[in-house]
Amino acid sequence: MKTNTFPVPIPKGDYTICRLAAGLTLSTSEQSWLNKAPSGVPLHSHSVTIPAVKAGDRVLVAWIQSEAVVIDVIEKS
């Protein structure tokens, strides 16, 4: 990885990727207080797969002390 402010390549093992940018699958559900379903029963639910970071992607990086941390994917390559 190479950042705009630190134009020297950072080896893969020397930076961290936030779990939301690491290609995880999350479950989501929607509930409504207006429906007549029993309390706690979701109206709708599904899984969302968050794409993993790949070479060439533009990413948002935060520096935490001296370590680069990839927070999110801004543009896919």
C-alpha positions as MATLAB code, in Angstrom:
seq = 'MKTNTFPVPIPKGDYTICRLAAGLTLSTSEQSWLNKAPSGVPLHSHSVTIPAVKAGDRVLVAWIQSEAVVIDVIEKS';
ca = [
       0.000    0.000    0.000;
       1.167    3.529   -0.750;
      -0.524    6.633    0.712;
      -0.555   10.206   -0.592;
       1.176   11.568    2.507;
       3.661    8.694    2.843;
       4.652    7.798   -0.752;
       6.854    4.872    0.263;
       5.158    1.456   -0.190;
       3.967   -0.078    3.097;
       4.292   -3.895    3.124;
       1.054   -5.850    3.674;
       2.028   -7.009    7.166;
       2.806   -3.459    8.322;
      -0.721   -2.014    8.192;
      -4.100   -3.035    9.586;
      -7.478   -3.264    7.820;
     -10.599   -2.296    9.768;
     -12.963   -5.273   10.030;
     -15.660   -3.445    8.021;
     -13.265   -3.158    5.066;
     -11.995   -6.729    5.335;
     -14.711   -8.502    3.324;
     -17.008   -9.617    6.133;
     -20.671  -10.574    5.865;
     -23.056   -8.736    8.174;
     -26.663   -9.553    9.037;
     -29.213   -6.769    9.077;
     -32.904   -6.625    9.925;
     -35.691   -4.059    9.989;
     -38.449   -3.837   12.564;
     -41.493   -1.613   12.701;
     -43.510   -0.529   15.697;
     -46.528   -0.166   13.397;
     -46.717   -3.782   12.230;
     -48.748   -6.383   14.090;
     -45.944   -8.935   14.291;
     -44.971  -10.146   17.757;
     -42.419   -7.982   19.503;
     -38.865   -8.688   18.379;
     -39.873  -10.375   15.105;
     -38.142   -8.627   12.182;
     -40.120   -7.539    9.119;
     -37.168   -8.057    6.840;
     -33.658   -9.429    7.219;
     -30.763  -10.263    4.922;
     -26.982  -10.531    4.774;
     -24.740   -7.836    3.354;
     -21.286   -8.764    2.091;
     -18.803   -5.946    2.369;
     -16.233   -6.124   -0.444;
     -12.651   -6.806    0.554;
      -9.809   -4.394   -0.161;
      -7.908   -5.288   -3.343;
      -4.721   -3.959   -4.926;
      -5.399   -0.695   -6.746;
      -8.398    0.330   -4.594;
      -8.491    3.892   -3.235;
      -8.930    3.656    0.514;
      -9.365    5.926    3.517;
      -6.366    5.534    5.832;
      -5.992    6.805    9.388;
      -2.639    6.876   11.121;
      -2.921    5.448   14.635;
       0.351    6.335   16.339;
       2.850    4.992   13.769;
       0.579    2.410   12.090;
      -1.581    2.911    8.998;
      -5.149    1.583    9.380;
      -7.412    1.135    6.338;
     -10.846    2.398    7.413;
     -12.953    2.123    4.243;
     -12.836    1.559    0.487;
     -13.459    4.850   -1.332;
     -13.182    3.619   -4.949;
     -12.848    0.075   -6.285;
     -10.162   -0.553   -8.922;
];
